[in-house]
Amino acid sequence: MKVKKHILIVDDVTTNLKCVGEILRNDYALSMAKSGEQALQMIGKVKPDLVLLDVKMPGMDGYETFKAMKEKPDTADVPVIFLTADTENGSEVKGLKLGASDFIRKPYEPEIMLGRIEKALLQEEKNKAIRDEAYKDVLTGLWNRKHLQDEIDSLKDSDSTGSFLIFDLDNFKGINDNYGHVVGDAALVAFAKTLKNFVHKDDIVARIGGDEFAVFLRNSYGKELLSDRIENLILEVEHEIKVVKEDDSYSSVSIGISAFPFDGKSFIELYNNADKALYYVKQNGKSGYHFYNPSEKYSFTEEENKDVIDLFQLKKYIEEEDLSDGPFKVEYNSFKSIYRFLKRYVMRTNSKIQILLFSLKDLSIIASDNTAGLNKSMIILDECIKDSLRKNDVSTRYTNTQFLVILMDVDEDKRKNVVDRIMDNWNENNNNPNVLLKYDIEELKAEG
């Protein structure tokens, strides 16, 4: 049976609601609201495919209601047809400029109303297909990172809960090197199919980049139940990869997990913390999973990526009396002096000083293919940081993919504002989908 499209009718006059309902009731599922305020409360619950919105209503009129819908990510794309008794073209022009799909004038002609509604719904199906295509990963057909990020970020003010999982195929480079990129692509497609079967209809599966995938499970699961599901998933992935390679050589997957909203209320916060848990798995034998725990110290350094360090390692190196030769030797002494001075400064003044480490993560399958892009992204990040800091803050290019920032006399709230400015600036200016910006934060504490 074909599911009926859902239409929300908004009009402050009961007679008008009944009239429209009589015309549409055989063809559509209907909900009704008698004010703009009531419509905005209902729209997130009923999730209509179309809104018929009266222009002239007491309190919040149709135009104001429409503008409020456009400001919310979960209602911005819902098509709206205005209902009006106004015969002046100015009203229609104003509504169309705001982005309305059409106008229907009172008194209603049933055939005209049905025809315009059908036309608007068909156009919205086309628009949705275009939007979905822009949000899809070409190889696997999964959602891409942009869609996943938009969906999670739209939940920040809600009462929702969920689990965020990052998946990384262990030693995927070896599959490409030993079996070729055709088999490598087939392994990614098989992995994507397995993840689709792992989730429920309302959950989100996305390819972040390269061999890294993510899943957002709406609603929280207990650790025990989620652990059982993940353990079965790991076994299934290992089996599917063996089938693709047509041999019994071992392949595995590593998984890091963070919880919404407890470990973060935005995509980047959840990603940062799940990524820390993922690296814990990588450094402890791979082929497993780990739940992020804020009380644990995590290291980000992979064996194949020696020039990237995390904030915990950075502090450890700085506070040691000696530092072995390495790529940071030139900058070490001056930074060591600054760091130790600031530690004494905090102890004397009780000031708040924040240490931020921004790291670029290369999501491309073959790192050498993205070297130029990564260098360009570092230049962009440098500009984003410069534009977001005050004159008394400090920033340093610390590795080939990292910047270190010191914020002077800044509490946690102001620190968040700085991070948000940098991240917003970065998202606006970075056009390389294979490079992801991560960050880590810690407040500098006085000794003792």
Order of alpha helices (4+ residues) and beta strands (2+ residues): beta-alpha-beta-alpha-beta-alpha-beta-alpha-beta-alpha-beta-alpha-beta-alpha-alpha-beta-beta-alpha-beta-alpha-beta-alpha-alpha-beta-alpha-beta-beta-alpha-beta
